[in-house]
Amino acid sequence: METEKKTETAAEQMTDRDLSEQIKKVTKESHVRAENTELMLSFQQGQVSLQQYKLLLCSLHEIYQSLEEELDRNATHPGVAPIYFPTELARLESIQKDLEFFYGQDWREKIVVPAATRRYSHRLRQIGKENPELLVAHAYTRYLGDLSGGQVLGRIAQKSMGLTGREGLSFFAFPGVNSPNLFKQLYRSRMNSVELTEEERNGVLEEAVRAFELNIQVFEDLQKMLSVTENKLQDCGTNSKPETLQMPGLLSSSPLIRMVLGIFVALATVSMGIYVL
């Protein structure tokens, strides 16, 4: 009996030392705040305008371009190498396909991003140059969040936007991952194996909190951009309403689907569904 207790205590201590578990704990409060932003609540309620979705993709492009270029550049760094899975996880090319679908071939000339997105991008560039091990905090919260809700959210988005094929939905597809659950286990195991000093580990945990805060700022800035656009339309005397991606019945009757969609936005993406990982 005493041996069993010691074994259980050792297992608990090991779990407490897992980087993935520690990130969950330190970001819990920020996660709740992210869920309650205006943009986040719109997604949870299934009242998402096409303009909201397109602007979100624009910000995701900026963020993932910075993240993936820094991951590529630091691929052999001991703090990055264990969690470097470009074939399985890279999102940039997929986002570019979606942007071309919604904006056309000249999408690069049309996309706009708020100042908060540029600050997020700048932070990723900064740590990529100065403290590459901190990239693990952003990679984990973004990629595993995307992977957690990708399949379900892809089907919801397809139905909501009336798409008959998969065009415009590349962001949700992970063709290099056969089993999301097994891959997430592998990813967490690799991440927990990263050797960090106590100072570096504390830095990663602080960076995870910063990642949430940066995303909250992005959501808030995107909502401000949308509000300005809507006000301009009203000032011009237009009676048209923004096209809305309604999800009748499905979201209103399923708390689980609402939760998964909400997690995507807290991630998305970046996609930050680490509490369902």
Secondary structure, 3 states (H helix, E strand, C coil): CHHHHHHHHHHHHHHHHCHHHHHHHHCHHHHHHHHCCHHHHHHHCCCEEHHHHHHHHHHHHHHHHHHHHHHHHCCCCCCCHHHCCHHHHCCHHHHHHHHHHHHCCCHHHHCCCCHHHHHHHHHHHHHHHHCHHHHHHHHHHHHHHHHHHHHHHHHHHHHHCCCCCCCCCHHHCCCCCCCHHHHHHHHHHHHHCCCCCHHHHHHHHHHHHHHHHHHHHHHHHHHHHHHHHHHHHHHCCCCCCCCEECCCCHHHHCHHHHHHHHHHHHHCCCCCCHHHC
